[in-house]
Amino acid sequence: FVLYHLDWSVVIQELKDCIKGLLYLVGVVEHRIRVFRTDGYG
């Protein structure tokens, strides 16, 4: 039962890269919100 031969190491590496990118974006957004709050209310 093989759909097509998947190289799992490649799949996992791509998933890791996607997750890193998402975490980076989340971090940037959080940082901007923090700076905005500090500037706005500080």
Residue pairs with C-beta under 8 A, 6 or more apart in sequence:
none
